């Protein structure tokens, strides 16, 4: 499987896991844009509209910073992602 040139936003509050996902996806050719919570991921996604998908942890600390809140907020802006 190749992800050559595909931009992805990756969000996780566990920095070790975030780094592992980043390394794996980049080994497959993806261009990753990382965030440590849902709010940051939304901002990163807005800064990189070329991103084709968002890979997110569902449970992250903070009100409206978790993966489910991120999904809702992104779908309000772009239902296709």
LOSE-714060 format. One line per 4 residues: their letters; for each residue x, z negated, y of N, C-alpha, C, O. Coordinates in pm, 1 decimal, always signed. Layout:
// residues N
a	X Z Y X Z Y X Z Y X Z Y; ... .
END
This chain:
// residues 81
xxxx	+84.0 +0.0 -117.3 +0.0 +0.0 +0.0 +88.9 +0.0 +124.2 +184.5 -77.0 +133.2; +57.0 +85.6 +218.1 +132.2 +90.1 +342.5 +39.7 +65.9 +461.3 -74.6 +111.4 +464.0; +91.1 -5.2 +556.8 +17.6 -32.0 +680.4 +94.8 +25.9 +798.7 +80.8 -20.3 +911.9; +175.6 +126.6 +771.3 +267.2 +182.4 +869.9 +197.3 +213.5 +1002.5 +104.5 +294.1 +1009.2 .
xxxx	+245.0 +147.0 +1106.8 +197.6 +173.6 +1241.3 +64.3 +112.1 +1278.9 +18.4 +129.5 +1391.8; +0.9 +40.2 +1186.7 -128.8 -21.3 +1216.0 -106.7 -154.9 +1286.1 -32.2 -240.2 +1237.8; -172.3 -171.6 +1400.1 -162.3 -296.4 +1476.5 -264.5 -396.4 +1423.5 -381.7 -363.2 +1405.6; -218.7 -520.1 +1398.4 -304.2 -627.1 +1349.0 -280.7 -754.2 +1429.7 -167.3 -785.7 +1465.7 .
xxxx	-388.3 -827.0 +1457.8 -376.9 -960.5 +1516.2 -385.6 -1059.4 +1401.1 -475.0 -1050.0 +1317.0; -292.3 -1154.6 +1397.6 -288.4 -1255.0 +1291.8 -294.8 -1392.9 +1356.9 -214.7 -1424.1 +1445.1; -390.3 -1475.4 +1313.3 -408.5 -1608.1 +1373.6 -410.4 -1717.7 +1267.7 -484.5 -1710.0 +1169.7; -327.8 -1819.7 +1289.2 -326.6 -1936.6 +1201.8 -257.5 -2050.6 +1274.8 -157.1 -2028.7 +1342.5 .
xxxx	-309.7 -2171.4 +1262.1 -248.9 -2287.0 +1327.3 -128.5 -2340.5 +1250.1 -50.3 -2418.9 +1304.0; -113.2 -2299.0 +1125.4 +2.3 -2337.9 +1044.1 +114.3 -2236.7 +1071.2 +110.0 -2123.4 +1023.3; +213.8 -2279.4 +1148.4 +319.6 -2186.9 +1190.4 +396.6 -2126.6 +1073.0 +437.6 -2010.7 +1078.5; +416.1 -2205.2 +966.5 +485.8 -2154.3 +849.4 +408.1 -2042.2 +782.4 +464.8 -1938.5 +748.1 .
xxxx	+278.4 -2063.2 +763.8 +194.1 -1961.4 +703.0 +182.3 -1839.2 +793.1 +182.0 -1726.0 +744.8; +172.7 -1861.7 +922.7 +166.5 -1751.0 +1018.1 +291.6 -1663.7 +1007.1 +282.7 -1540.9 +1008.0; +406.6 -1727.2 +996.8 +532.3 -1653.4 +984.1 +538.4 -1575.3 +852.6 +585.5 -1461.6 +850.1; +491.0 -1635.6 +744.0 +489.8 -1566.1 +614.2 +398.4 -1443.4 +619.9 +435.5 -1335.7 +573.3 .
xxxx	+278.2 -1460.2 +677.5 +186.5 -1345.6 +688.7 +246.7 -1236.2 +775.1 +237.5 -1118.0 +741.9; +307.9 -1275.1 +885.1 +371.4 -1179.8 +976.1 +479.4 -1100.7 +901.9 +482.8 -977.9 +909.2; +567.8 -1171.8 +830.4 +675.6 -1105.2 +757.6 +620.9 -1010.4 +651.3 +668.6 -897.6 +638.8; +520.9 -1055.1 +574.2 +462.5 -971.1 +469.6 +401.0 -844.5 +529.1 +427.0 -734.2 +481.0 .
xxxx	+320.1 -860.2 +632.9 +253.6 -744.9 +693.8 +353.8 -648.8 +756.2 +336.5 -527.2 +748.0; +456.9 -701.5 +817.6 +559.2 -615.2 +876.6 +640.2 -543.7 +769.2 +682.4 -430.0 +790.4; +663.0 -607.7 +653.9 +730.0 -540.4 +542.4 +648.4 -420.7 +494.7 +704.1 -322.0 +446.7; +516.6 -430.2 +508.3 +427.0 -320.6 +469.2 +411.2 -217.1 +580.6 +341.2 -117.4 +562.9 .
xxxx	+476.4 -240.4 +696.3 +476.0 -142.9 +803.9 +384.5 -173.5 +920.8 +380.6 -97.6 +1017.7; +310.4 -283.8 +913.5 +218.0 -318.7 +1021.6 +293.8 -368.2 +1144.8 +406.8 -416.1 +1135.5; +229.9 -355.5 +1258.0 +278.1 -412.1 +1383.0 +187.9 -532.4 +1409.8 +67.7 -516.9 +1431.6; +246.4 -652.0 +1407.9 +165.5 -773.1 +1418.3 +172.1 -834.2 +1557.2 +273.7 -826.8 +1626.4 .
xxxx	+60.4 -894.6 +1595.7 +48.1 -969.2 +1720.4 -8.4 -1105.3 +1679.7 -122.2 -1113.7 +1633.7; +70.5 -1211.8 +1696.3 +35.8 -1341.7 +1640.2 -22.8 -1438.3 +1743.0 +5.9 -1430.4 +1862.4; -106.4 -1530.4 +1692.4 -169.3 -1633.4 +1774.1 -182.7 -1760.7 +1691.9 -188.9 -1756.1 +1569.0; -187.1 -1874.6 +1761.1 -192.0 -2004.3 +1693.1 -330.7 -2065.4 +1687.5 -348.2 -2171.5 +1627.6 .
xxxx	-429.5 -2001.6 +1748.1 -568.3 -2048.4 +1740.0 -661.6 -1933.9 +1778.7 -616.3 -1826.8 +1819.0; -790.7 -1957.4 +1766.3 -887.7 -1852.0 +1792.6 -892.5 -1806.6 +1936.8 -910.3 -1687.8 +1963.7; -876.9 -1899.1 +2030.4 -880.1 -1863.0 +2172.1 -760.9 -1774.0 +2205.9 -775.0 -1672.2 +2273.6; -643.7 -1814.0 +2157.6 -523.3 -1734.2 +2179.3 -536.3 -1598.5 +2110.3 -494.3 -1496.8 +2165.6 .
xxxx	-593.6 -1596.1 +1991.0 -611.6 -1470.1 +1918.1 -702.2 -1374.2 +1994.8 -676.3 -1253.9 +1998.7; -807.3 -1426.4 +2055.1 -896.6 -1342.1 +2134.3 -820.2 -1280.1 +2251.4 -834.8 -1161.1 +2279.5; -739.3 -1360.3 +2319.0 -659.0 -1309.4 +2431.1 -558.8 -1204.4 +2384.7 -541.0 -1101.5 +2449.9; -493.0 -1231.1 +2271.1 -396.7 -1135.4 +2215.7 -467.5 -1005.1 +2180.0 -415.8 -896.9 +2207.4 .
xxxx	-584.8 -1014.9 +2119.3 -662.6 -896.0 +2083.0 -698.8 -814.9 +2207.6 -691.7 -692.1 +2205.8; -737.6 -883.1 +2315.4 -771.2 -814.3 +2441.1 -648.2 -745.6 +2501.1 -660.1 -640.3 +2563.9; -530.4 -805.3 +2481.7 -406.4 -747.3 +2533.2 -358.1 -629.6 +2448.1 -278.3 -547.7 +2493.6; -407.1 -622.4 +2324.7 -365.5 -516.2 +2231.7 -489.3 -447.4 +2173.5 -520.2 -464.8 +2055.6 .
xxxx	-559.9 -370.0 +2255.3 -683.3 -305.6 +2208.3 -660.5 -203.3 +2096.6 -755.4 -158.3 +2032.5; -535.1 -167.3 +2074.2 -502.8 -75.3 +1964.9 -509.9 -144.3 +1828.7 -498.5 -78.1 +1725.6; -528.5 -275.5 +1827.0 -536.6 -350.5 +1701.0 -658.5 -308.5 +1621.2 -769.1 -300.2 +1674.4; -637.3 -281.8 +1492.4 -743.7 -233.5 +1404.9 -819.2 -345.7 +1335.4 -931.8 -326.1 +1289.7 .
xxxx	-756.9 -464.7 +1327.1 -821.3 -576.5 +1257.5 -760.3 -707.5 +1304.5 -651.8 -711.7 +1362.5; -834.8 -814.9 +1276.9 -787.3 -949.7 +1304.2 -791.6 -1027.0 +1172.5 -895.1 -1033.4 +1106.1; -678.1 -1085.0 +1136.2 -669.7 -1168.5 +1016.8 -657.5 -1311.8 +1067.1 -562.3 -1345.7 +1137.3; -754.2 -1395.6 +1030.9 -758.6 -1528.9 +1089.1 -790.9 -1636.4 +987.2 -869.8 -1616.2 +895.0 .
xxxx	-727.9 -1750.7 +1006.3 -765.6 -1871.8 +936.0 -906.7 -1908.0 +983.0 -937.8 -1892.8 +1101.2; -990.0 -1954.2 +895.0 -1126.5 -1991.3 +933.6 -1126.5 -2127.8 +1001.5 -1195.5 -2148.0 +1101.3; -1049.3 -2221.0 +947.5 -1047.5 -2358.0 +1001.7 -920.2 -2381.7 +1080.7 -811.1 -2394.0 +1024.9; -936.9 -2387.9 +1211.4 -827.1 -2422.9 +1301.7 -879.6 -2529.3 +1396.5 -998.5 -2529.6 +1428.4 .
xxxx	-794.0 -2619.4 +1442.0 -841.0 -2727.6 +1528.0 -887.0 -2677.7 +1664.9 -840.0 -2575.8 +1715.5; -980.2 -2752.7 +1722.7 -1026.9 -2722.8 +1857.3 -1165.8 -2662.9 +1858.1 -1202.1 -2583.3 +1771.5; -1242.0 -2702.9 +1957.2 -1376.5 -2647.6 +1973.8 -1363.2 -2503.1 +2017.7 -1289.8 -2472.9 +2111.7; -1433.0 -2414.9 +1950.9 -1433.1 -2270.9 +1976.7 -1295.1 -2208.9 +1961.3 -1268.4 -2103.7 +2019.4 .
xxxx	-1206.4 -2272.3 +1883.6 -1074.1 -2216.8 +1856.8 -1060.0 -2174.2 +1711.7 -955.7 -2121.7 +1672.8; -1164.0 -2196.0 +1630.2 -1156.9 -2164.1 +1487.3 -1187.1 -2016.6 +1462.9 -1228.9 -1944.1 +1553.2; -1165.2 -1974.5 +1339.9 -1183.0 -1834.5 +1302.7 -1325.5 -1783.8 +1315.0 -1346.4 -1668.3 +1351.9; -1423.5 -1867.0 +1285.1 -1563.3 -1823.4 +1295.3 -1603.6 -1799.9 +1440.3 -1673.0 -1703.0 +1471.0 .
xxxx	-1560.3 -1888.1 +1529.1 -1588.1 -1868.6 +1672.0 -1519.0 -1742.6 +1722.9 -1574.7 -1668.4 +1803.8; -1398.8 -1719.7 +1675.5 -1326.1 -1597.1 +1712.1 -1404.4 -1474.1 +1669.3 -1422.3 -1381.0 +1747.8; -1451.1 -1473.3 +1545.1 -1527.5 -1357.6 +1494.6 -1651.2 -1331.4 +1579.7 -1679.9 -1216.7 +1613.9; -1724.2 -1436.8 +1613.7 -1844.4 -1420.5 +1697.1 -1809.6 -1361.3 +1833.7 -1876.2 -1269.8 +1882.1 .
xxxx	-1704.6 -1414.9 +1894.2 -1665.5 -1371.0 +2028.2 -1618.6 -1225.3 +2027.7 -1652.5 -1148.7 +2117.9; -1541.7 -1187.8 +1927.6 -1493.3 -1049.2 +1917.3 -1610.9 -954.2 +1895.4 -1616.0 -847.7 +1957.0; -1705.0 -990.9 +1808.9 -1820.3 -904.1 +1781.1 -1909.7 -884.5 +1902.9 -1976.7 -781.9 +1915.0; -1911.2 -982.7 +1993.7 -1985.5 -966.2 +2118.2 -1926.9 -854.2 +2202.9 -1999.2 -785.1 +2274.7 .
xxxx	-1794.8 -836.5 +2194.1 -1725.7 -735.6 +2273.7 -1718.1 -602.6 +2199.4 -1737.3 -496.7 +2259.2; -1690.1 -607.8 +2068.6 -1670.6 -485.5 +1990.0 -1724.0 -507.2 +1848.8 -1657.1 -568.4 +1765.4; -1842.9 -457.8 +1822.6 -1905.7 -477.5 +1692.1 -1838.4 -396.8 +1580.6 -1866.9 -419.8 +1463.1; -1750.0 -303.3 +1614.8 -1685.6 -219.6 +1515.2 -1565.7 -285.8 +1447.7 -1525.2 -243.2 +1339.5 .
x	-1508.4 -388.5 +1509.3 -1389.7 -450.7 +1450.6 -1428.1 -552.7 +1344.2 -1340.6 -615.1 +1284.0 .
END
